[in-house]
Amino acid sequence: MVPFAAGGPTDVVARTLGAAMGKTLGQTVVVENKLGAGGTVAAGYVAKAAPDGYTFFIHHNGMATAPALYRKLAFDPLKDFEYVSMAVDVPMTLLARKDFPANNLRELVAYVKANQTRSTSPTPASGPCRSCAG
């Protein structure tokens, strides 16, 4: 189960792992995407799935931030899941337009402080850690 859209980074990792698992197991591994609420919709679904060994869940550090961001969750990230492995290590990068006046983090912080009403930072979803960083 992937809590994000098909074609995104988490989906690509899940499909790569699924293909390798399928070869090892000698059977098809189906990757399903269940979107919504920063991954908490899929997490709630997986938490209620039959404990038969056929449902795996791949998520990122949004599982750690969810309890702080959502008042009610359909799962407990520490009690409802057995953490198996870290699948990948994904660095986060900070990018801006080529003509942006800041050239490093120190200059960016100074720029944002001086331009608070004009500074914005996009994020693809609410909930994951990248939306907490800005």
Rosetta blueprint (number, residue, H / E / L):
1 M L
2 V E
3 P L
4 F L
5 A L
6 A L
7 G L
8 G L
9 P H
10 T H
11 D H
12 V H
13 V H
14 A H
15 R H
16 T H
17 L H
18 G H
19 A H
20 A H
21 M H
22 G H
23 K H
24 T H
25 L H
26 G L
27 Q L
28 T L
29 V L
30 V L
31 V L
32 E L
33 N E
34 K L
35 L L
36 G L
37 A H
38 G H
39 G H
40 T H
41 V H
42 A H
43 A H
44 G H
45 Y H
46 V H
47 A H
48 K L
49 A L
50 A L
51 P L
52 D L
53 G L
54 Y L
55 T L
56 F L
57 F L
58 I L
59 H L
60 H L
61 N L
62 G H
63 M H
64 A H
65 T H
66 A H
67 P H
68 A H
69 L H
70 Y L
71 R L
72 K L
73 L L
74 A L
75 F L
76 D L
77 P L
78 L L
79 K L
80 D L
81 F L
82 E L
83 Y L
84 V L
85 S L
86 M L
87 A L
88 V L
89 D L
90 V L
91 P L
92 M L
93 T L
94 L L
95 L L
96 A L
97 R L
98 K L
99 D L
100 F L
101 P L
102 A L
103 N L
104 N L
105 L H
106 R H
107 E H
108 L H
109 V H
110 A H
111 Y H
112 V H
113 K H
114 A H
115 N L
116 Q L
117 T L
118 R L
119 S L
120 T L
121 S L
122 P L
123 T L
124 P L
125 A L
126 S L
127 G L
128 P L
129 C H
130 R H
131 S H
132 C H
133 A L
134 G L
